[in-house]
Amino acid sequence: MSALHQGRAMRSWLLATALALAAPVSTYAQPLGLSEALSRAAKADPARPALRSRLNAAEAGVRQASVRPNPVVGVEVEDLTGTGSYSLVNRAQATVYYQQSHERGGKRAARAALARSDIAQVRLRDDVRVLDLLHDVELAWIEAVAAEAEVRLAADRLKLAERAQAEVSRRVRAARDPLFAGARADAQVAEARIALEETQARAANARRALAAFWGGAEVEVDPATLEDVAVADQVAGPPSATDLALLEAQRGVAAAKVRVEESKAIQDPTWRAGLRYLNDGGDVAAIVGGSIPLGRYDTNRGAIDQARAAQTAADLDLIGAKAVFERKIAAVQASLAQKAGEARRIETEIVPANARTVDLVRDGFNRGGFSYLDVIEAQKALIDARARRLAVLKSFQIDRAQLDRLTGAYASLLPASETSR
């Protein structure tokens, strides 16, 4: 390269660099991915702070369940008045006593175990609630992405209509087509423009609805993420461990209730000790006594049978839930495979054929071999095929969100368990 050419190239590069530096810097927000949306929503969860109060309540229940029965202090006055020799107050006897019931059968330990099992339930219920929240966020994200894809499809429809309008206008000006053909082309463009504006409004609403989960401003999403159907070729994971853990905790609560009711079948003795003052002679005597229910009628058998039946139901609920989860996962997996195959076939077979038809009909129309109605029908078939594929992809992503919920795919985003202070 000559020195002259090198100098010109250097000046051109310096000029381009100076213009680039002088131009205002435009910033574009990065498209919001699903994982980031889920993370933001989990951190901004407005119901999460209530968990601490629920845990405080459950732990207070444990403390209350662990306390012993209160003792009783009492006073009894005998022979205060009567007939004959007992008509005078000076024959009265006063007794001050201390009474304490003694719990047997492990009642206190059973109550405390039942209360502690409620703490696990509180945490797990909140975890399940957060998983449901993340599922709602994923659905909102899919809605926003699909709406953005619909905007692009509507924009393509408008471009096709405007291109056809330009071609018809040339033919009308050349008196090769009647005036109504131009009016029809104008109407098609107007309809396409209105449809684009409507889809843009829906997309903006969908983005705002998504950002509302964390109280943020409107976000940007990438409609290309709707094309990801790789999960259809993967083996689904096991049922959600969090949901099954909640059912396991409920079974533990049912078992703890059985132990509580069984402990109630053991009768508790009551011991009493005190001092008796004999007013007649001014003497004082110690007294000791006790009592225990005979357990002749009320053995708490009905409550025990009720608790055991509830425990059996909880066991069966866990077994049934596992079967339901596995059946739903299998059904969703099959649906994903079917919809992925349908989307691929539309993309590789139907859309290219319709696009080729549009080109052929347009060429024939320009040569006078087809009417404007043929062009409209060909373009409509192409747009309909792409819209059908978009609907299938959206349905696929909704099924994927359902699979994510069934398998607890985002359990790693659950906040760490809180404990009371």
KELO-460859 format. One line per field, with one value per residue (C-alpha): residue in three letters; y, z, x. Coordinates in nm, 3 decimals. Example, Ala and Ser with C-alpha at 12.3 -4.5 7.8 and 13.67 -1.06 7.14 Angstrom:
<nodes>
residu <- ALA, SER $
yy <- -0.450, -0.106 $
zz <- 0.780, 0.714 $
xx <- 1.230, 1.367 $
</nodes>
This chain:
<nodes>
residu <- MET, SER, ALA, LEU, HIS, GLN, GLY, ARG, ALA, MET, ARG, SER, TRP, LEU, LEU, ALA, THR, ALA, LEU, ALA, LEU, ALA, ALA, PRO, VAL, SER, THR, TYR, ALA, GLN, PRO, LEU, GLY, LEU, SER, GLU, ALA, LEU, SER, ARG, ALA, ALA, LYS, ALA, ASP, PRO, ALA, ARG, PRO, ALA, LEU, ARG, SER, ARG, LEU, ASN, ALA, ALA, GLU, ALA, GLY, VAL, ARG, GLN, ALA, SER, VAL, ARG, PRO, ASN, PRO, VAL, VAL, GLY, VAL, GLU, VAL, GLU, ASP, LEU, THR, GLY, THR, GLY, SER, TYR, SER, LEU, VAL, ASN, ARG, ALA, GLN, ALA, THR, VAL, TYR, TYR, GLN, GLN, SER, HIS, GLU, ARG, GLY, GLY, LYS, ARG, ALA, ALA, ARG, ALA, ALA, LEU, ALA, ARG, SER, ASP, ILE, ALA, GLN, VAL, ARG, LEU, ARG, ASP, ASP, VAL, ARG, VAL, LEU, ASP, LEU, LEU, HIS, ASP, VAL, GLU, LEU, ALA, TRP, ILE, GLU, ALA, VAL, ALA, ALA, GLU, ALA, GLU, VAL, ARG, LEU, ALA, ALA, ASP, ARG, LEU, LYS, LEU, ALA, GLU, ARG, ALA, GLN, ALA, GLU, VAL, SER, ARG, ARG, VAL, ARG, ALA, ALA, ARG, ASP, PRO, LEU, PHE, ALA, GLY, ALA, ARG, ALA, ASP, ALA, GLN, VAL, ALA, GLU, ALA, ARG, ILE, ALA, LEU, GLU, GLU, THR, GLN, ALA, ARG, ALA, ALA, ASN, ALA, ARG, ARG, ALA, LEU, ALA, ALA, PHE, TRP, GLY, GLY, ALA, GLU, VAL, GLU, VAL, ASP, PRO, ALA, THR, LEU, GLU, ASP, VAL, ALA, VAL, ALA, ASP, GLN, VAL, ALA, GLY, PRO, PRO, SER, ALA, THR, ASP, LEU, ALA, LEU, LEU, GLU, ALA, GLN, ARG, GLY, VAL, ALA, ALA, ALA, LYS, VAL, ARG, VAL, GLU, GLU, SER, LYS, ALA, ILE, GLN, ASP, PRO, THR, TRP, ARG, ALA, GLY, LEU, ARG, TYR, LEU, ASN, ASP, GLY, GLY, ASP, VAL, ALA, ALA, ILE, VAL, GLY, GLY, SER, ILE, PRO, LEU, GLY, ARG, TYR, ASP, THR, ASN, ARG, GLY, ALA, ILE, ASP, GLN, ALA, ARG, ALA, ALA, GLN, THR, ALA, ALA, ASP, LEU, ASP, LEU, ILE, GLY, ALA, LYS, ALA, VAL, PHE, GLU, ARG, LYS, ILE, ALA, ALA, VAL, GLN, ALA, SER, LEU, ALA, GLN, LYS, ALA, GLY, GLU, ALA, ARG, ARG, ILE, GLU, THR, GLU, ILE, VAL, PRO, ALA, ASN, ALA, ARG, THR, VAL, ASP, LEU, VAL, ARG, ASP, GLY, PHE, ASN, ARG, GLY, GLY, PHE, SER, TYR, LEU, ASP, VAL, ILE, GLU, ALA, GLN, LYS, ALA, LEU, ILE, ASP, ALA, ARG, ALA, ARG, ARG, LEU, ALA, VAL, LEU, LYS, SER, PHE, GLN, ILE, ASP, ARG, ALA, GLN, LEU, ASP, ARG, LEU, THR, GLY, ALA, TYR, ALA, SER, LEU, LEU, PRO, ALA, SER, GLU, THR, SER, ARG $
yy <- 0.000, 0.341, 0.610, 0.816, 0.536, 0.469, 0.835, 0.840, 0.521, 0.668, 0.990, 0.793, 0.585, 0.895, 1.065, 0.760, 0.733, 1.102, 1.079, 0.772, 0.944, 1.259, 1.078, 1.041, 0.705, 0.505, 0.247, -0.061, -0.266, -0.625, -0.861, -1.010, -1.384, -1.624, -1.698, -1.327, -1.268, -1.554, -1.431, -1.079, -1.203, -1.434, -1.152, -0.911, -1.161, -0.943, -1.237, -1.368, -1.146, -1.302, -1.632, -1.504, -1.431, -1.774, -1.937, -1.731, -1.849, -2.213, -2.196, -2.032, -2.329, -2.560, -2.368, -2.380, -2.751, -2.825, -2.668, -2.871, -2.834, -2.555, -2.649, -2.568, -2.395, -2.415, -2.360, -2.569, -2.492, -2.779, -2.786, -2.414, -2.436, -2.700, -2.839, -2.950, -2.930, -2.806, -2.498, -2.294, -2.160, -2.266, -2.629, -2.537, -2.690, -2.510, -2.685, -2.521, -2.755, -2.770, -2.992, -3.104, -3.326, -3.563, -3.626, -3.985, -4.162, -3.904, -3.643, -3.347, -3.498, -3.594, -3.241, -3.089, -3.326, -3.232, -2.862, -2.905, -3.085, -2.776, -2.571, -2.792, -2.755, -2.377, -2.366, -2.616, -2.449, -2.125, -2.300, -2.445, -2.100, -1.956, -2.232, -2.139, -1.775, -1.863, -2.061, -1.752, -1.546, -1.799, -1.787, -1.406, -1.415, -1.655, -1.425, -1.129, -1.318, -1.453, -1.107, -0.967, -1.244, -1.154, -0.794, -0.910, -1.126, -0.833, -0.614, -0.873, -0.883, -0.505, -0.525, -0.782, -0.568, -0.255, -0.441, -0.567, -0.218, -0.076, -0.341, -0.287, 0.090, 0.054, -0.165, 0.069, 0.368, 0.168, 0.090, -0.283, -0.323, -0.151, 0.119, -0.107, -0.321, -0.024, 0.055, -0.307, -0.293, 0.028, -0.141, -0.437, -0.204, -0.018, -0.345, -0.466, -0.136, -0.151, -0.513, -0.414, -0.133, -0.368, -0.630, -0.363, -0.249, -0.609, -0.666, -0.353, -0.464, -0.808, -0.662, -0.434, -0.728, -0.921, -0.633, -0.590, -0.905, -0.708, -0.356, -0.265, -0.058, -0.201, -0.462, -0.590, -0.954, -1.151, -1.328, -1.564, -1.749, -1.882, -2.100, -2.308, -2.654, -2.850, -2.967, -3.192, -3.412, -3.439, -3.679, -3.508, -3.503, -3.664, -3.506, -3.189, -3.278, -2.973, -3.075, -3.432, -3.306, -3.110, -3.423, -3.612, -3.342, -3.370, -3.743, -3.670, -3.440, -3.711, -3.959, -3.707, -3.660, -4.035, -4.029, -3.736, -3.915, -4.240, -4.055, -3.918, -4.273, -4.292, -4.152, -3.881, -3.895, -3.587, -3.548, -3.324, -3.218, -2.955, -2.846, -2.868, -2.629, -2.762, -2.462, -2.663, -2.730, -2.502, -2.798, -2.833, -3.159, -3.253, -3.414, -3.607, -3.738, -3.821, -3.929, -4.088, -4.132, -4.492, -4.481, -4.689, -4.511, -4.257, -4.429, -4.186, -4.478, -4.281, -4.003, -4.259, -4.434, -4.100, -3.999, -4.336, -4.311, -3.963, -4.103, -4.376, -4.114, -3.908, -4.215, -4.283, -3.915, -3.929, -4.245, -4.104, -3.769, -3.939, -4.132, -3.816, -3.621, -3.898, -3.929, -3.554, -3.537, -3.817, -3.648, -3.311, -3.474, -3.640, -3.309, -3.132, -3.388, -3.361, -2.982, -2.959, -3.193, -2.989, -2.662, -2.812, -2.948, -2.615, -2.441, -2.682, -2.780, -2.545, -2.203, -2.246, -2.380, -2.087, -1.840, -1.994, -1.966, -1.597, -1.536, -1.731, -1.566, -1.221, -1.286, -1.410, -1.112, -0.873, -1.053, -1.038, -1.407, -1.373, -1.132, -0.928, -1.165, -1.447, -1.242, -1.173, -1.541, -1.649, -1.391, -1.485, -1.852, -1.762, -1.541, -1.803, -2.071, -1.856, -1.761, -2.128, -2.207, -1.920, -2.052, -2.400, -2.259, -2.058, -2.365, -2.560, -2.307, -2.312, -2.691, -2.651, -2.416, -2.679, -2.938, -2.701, -2.668, -3.043, -3.119, -2.821, -2.706, -2.373, -2.497, -2.354, -2.005, -2.068, -1.830, -1.985, -2.104, -1.842, -1.896, -1.685, -1.464 $
zz <- 0.000, -0.091, 0.165, 0.016, 0.063, 0.415, 0.502, 0.367, 0.559, 0.879, 0.834, 0.767, 1.081, 1.293, 1.157, 1.229, 1.580, 1.650, 1.528, 1.740, 2.049, 1.982, 1.924, 2.227, 2.395, 2.375, 2.641, 2.582, 2.863, 2.857, 2.788, 3.112, 3.131, 3.319, 3.594, 3.666, 3.675, 3.920, 4.138, 4.153, 4.243, 4.515, 4.676, 4.661, 4.788, 4.999, 5.197, 5.312, 5.623, 5.765, 5.797, 6.098, 6.284, 6.198, 6.323, 6.641, 6.695, 6.635, 6.869, 7.134, 7.098, 7.169, 7.485, 7.599, 7.527, 7.739, 8.064, 8.358, 8.503, 8.755, 9.125, 9.334, 9.672, 9.863, 10.198, 10.347, 10.666, 10.830, 11.113, 11.083, 11.211, 11.265, 11.534, 11.886, 11.991, 11.644, 11.664, 11.790, 11.566, 11.812, 11.697, 11.338, 11.161, 10.887, 10.633, 10.404, 10.132, 9.825, 9.538, 9.228, 8.939, 8.798, 8.422, 8.321, 7.989, 7.834, 7.789, 7.804, 7.564, 7.322, 7.328, 7.268, 6.979, 6.818, 6.857, 6.711, 6.408, 6.339, 6.297, 6.009, 5.852, 5.875, 5.692, 5.426, 5.361, 5.299, 5.065, 4.867, 4.852, 4.714, 4.450, 4.348, 4.331, 4.108, 3.886, 3.847, 3.764, 3.501, 3.342, 3.341, 3.181, 2.912, 2.848, 2.805, 2.573, 2.364, 2.341, 2.215, 1.953, 1.847, 1.799, 1.558, 1.373, 1.345, 1.217, 0.948, 0.852, 0.813, 0.593, 0.367, 0.343, 0.262, -0.001, -0.162, -0.142, -0.331, -0.602, -0.639, -0.652, -0.945, -1.132, -1.056, -1.183, -1.497, -1.534, -1.507, -1.199, -1.099, -0.836, -0.579, -0.572, -0.444, -0.189, -0.072, -0.037, 0.166, 0.397, 0.444, 0.547, 0.789, 0.947, 0.980, 1.139, 1.391, 1.473, 1.530, 1.766, 1.961, 1.999, 2.107, 2.377, 2.496, 2.505, 2.712, 2.956, 2.981, 3.057, 3.324, 3.478, 3.495, 3.654, 3.911, 4.088, 4.220, 4.187, 3.909, 3.596, 3.260, 3.140, 2.805, 2.701, 2.413, 2.204, 2.069, 2.402, 2.303, 2.046, 2.307, 2.302, 2.419, 2.735, 2.519, 2.453, 2.820, 3.087, 3.348, 3.707, 4.004, 4.177, 4.376, 4.696, 4.870, 4.807, 4.914, 5.224, 5.320, 5.288, 5.492, 5.759, 5.763, 5.814, 6.102, 6.258, 6.230, 6.402, 6.678, 6.735, 6.781, 7.054, 7.223, 7.228, 7.348, 7.635, 7.741, 7.804, 8.100, 8.413, 8.605, 8.986, 9.199, 9.524, 9.814, 10.128, 10.388, 10.746, 10.947, 11.233, 11.505, 11.660, 11.953, 12.107, 11.901, 11.762, 11.415, 11.217, 10.882, 10.613, 10.299, 10.033, 9.670, 9.402, 9.058, 8.810, 8.770, 8.393, 8.396, 8.124, 7.947, 7.813, 7.520, 7.281, 7.032, 7.007, 6.963, 6.682, 6.520, 6.532, 6.395, 6.107, 6.029, 6.033, 5.788, 5.565, 5.576, 5.478, 5.185, 5.085, 5.053, 4.843, 4.627, 4.582, 4.455, 4.199, 4.090, 4.054, 3.847, 3.626, 3.563, 3.490, 3.235, 3.071, 3.050, 2.914, 2.637, 2.561, 2.536, 2.288, 2.075, 2.068, 1.999, 1.703, 1.576, 1.602, 1.418, 1.135, 1.093, 1.078, 0.832, 0.616, 0.630, 0.672, 0.390, 0.157, 0.230, 0.191, -0.146, -0.243, -0.155, -0.378, -0.668, -0.640, -0.615, -0.926, -1.108, -0.992, -1.126, -1.460, -1.462, -1.397, -1.053, -0.887, -0.576, -0.384, -0.459, -0.308, 0.002, 0.048, 0.006, 0.259, 0.500, 0.480, 0.560, 0.855, 0.983, 0.971, 1.165, 1.413, 1.461, 1.529, 1.776, 1.957, 1.974, 2.113, 2.375, 2.477, 2.491, 2.728, 2.950, 2.970, 3.053, 3.337, 3.464, 3.452, 3.640, 3.912, 3.934, 3.969, 4.190, 3.938, 4.113, 4.470, 4.481, 4.477, 4.800, 5.071, 5.359, 5.647, 5.911, 6.283, 6.552, 6.763 $
xx <- 0.000, 0.133, 0.201, -0.083, -0.331, -0.205, -0.252, -0.607, -0.692, -0.551, -0.749, -1.067, -1.012, -0.945, -1.256, -1.473, -1.331, -1.391, -1.749, -1.811, -1.675, -1.871, -2.197, -2.424, -2.391, -2.711, -2.763, -2.973, -3.106, -2.999, -3.290, -3.417, -3.360, -3.582, -3.331, -3.282, -3.658, -3.704, -3.419, -3.559, -3.906, -3.773, -3.575, -3.870, -4.128, -4.363, -4.503, -4.165, -4.130, -4.447, -4.259, -4.065, -4.389, -4.525, -4.205, -4.219, -4.575, -4.480, -4.180, -4.393, -4.624, -4.329, -4.246, -4.606, -4.638, -4.331, -4.454, -4.580, -4.931, -4.964, -4.976, -5.280, -5.280, -5.604, -5.775, -6.051, -6.246, -6.436, -6.685, -6.736, -7.091, -7.349, -7.577, -7.517, -7.157, -7.060, -7.273, -6.982, -6.710, -6.439, -6.475, -6.374, -6.072, -5.877, -5.653, -5.399, -5.271, -5.044, -5.163, -4.973, -5.077, -4.817, -4.836, -4.769, -4.741, -4.507, -4.779, -4.546, -4.292, -4.571, -4.714, -4.371, -4.301, -4.633, -4.555, -4.205, -4.346, -4.554, -4.234, -4.125, -4.468, -4.452, -4.119, -4.221, -4.556, -4.372, -4.128, -4.417, -4.573, -4.250, -4.236, -4.590, -4.483, -4.188, -4.423, -4.641, -4.332, -4.225, -4.570, -4.558, -4.213, -4.338, -4.634, -4.400, -4.166, -4.454, -4.609, -4.280, -4.265, -4.619, -4.504, -4.234, -4.486, -4.726, -4.442, -4.364, -4.730, -4.725, -4.414, -4.581, -4.892, -4.691, -4.491, -4.808, -4.955, -4.659, -4.690, -5.065, -5.019, -4.781, -5.029, -5.317, -5.118, -5.041, -5.413, -5.339, -5.562, -5.886, -5.899, -6.069, -5.755, -5.558, -5.829, -5.821, -5.442, -5.470, -5.722, -5.489, -5.208, -5.435, -5.549, -5.191, -5.085, -5.369, -5.284, -4.920, -5.019, -5.246, -4.974, -4.728, -4.970, -5.023, -4.649, -4.593, -4.864, -4.709, -4.366, -4.513, -4.701, -4.374, -4.182, -4.460, -4.339, -4.042, -4.177, -3.937, -3.966, -4.061, -3.812, -3.692, -3.717, -3.576, -3.841, -3.575, -3.581, -3.923, -3.744, -3.563, -3.724, -3.421, -3.599, -3.817, -3.513, -3.415, -3.532, -3.748, -3.633, -3.811, -4.112, -4.054, -3.870, -4.018, -4.378, -4.309, -4.129, -4.440, -4.652, -4.393, -4.412, -4.791, -4.753, -4.516, -4.773, -5.037, -4.804, -4.731, -5.104, -5.139, -4.875, -5.050, -5.385, -5.227, -5.060, -5.398, -5.517, -5.276, -5.442, -5.257, -5.239, -5.274, -5.081, -5.174, -4.991, -5.077, -5.131, -5.451, -5.523, -5.755, -5.926, -6.061, -5.719, -5.500, -5.305, -5.156, -5.138, -4.987, -5.198, -5.097, -5.330, -5.369, -5.614, -5.612, -5.898, -6.006, -6.025, -6.338, -6.533, -6.314, -6.002, -5.967, -6.015, -6.222, -5.964, -5.685, -5.872, -5.941, -5.573, -5.462, -5.708, -5.573, -5.220, -5.319, -5.477, -5.156, -4.952, -5.183, -5.179, -4.800, -4.811, -5.088, -4.914, -4.598, -4.805, -4.990, -4.665, -4.507, -4.815, -4.831, -4.458, -4.491, -4.790, -4.615, -4.300, -4.504, -4.677, -4.343, -4.211, -4.526, -4.526, -4.154, -4.200, -4.493, -4.300, -4.002, -4.219, -4.398, -4.060, -3.900, -4.198, -4.496, -4.336, -4.080, -4.350, -4.579, -4.292, -4.211, -4.577, -4.581, -4.278, -4.427, -4.769, -4.612, -4.399, -4.705, -4.905, -4.641, -4.659, -5.038, -5.095, -5.258, -5.497, -5.437, -5.667, -5.425, -5.143, -5.353, -5.437, -5.075, -4.953, -5.230, -5.132, -4.772, -4.866, -5.110, -4.841, -4.599, -4.872, -4.956, -4.592, -4.573, -4.882, -4.729, -4.402, -4.588, -4.787, -4.461, -4.304, -4.615, -4.584, -4.217, -4.311, -4.553, -4.275, -4.045, -4.308, -4.373, -4.003, -3.919, -3.661, -3.605, -3.582, -3.229, -3.386, -3.574, -3.450, -3.260, -3.474, -3.530, -3.525, -3.677, -3.456 $
</nodes>
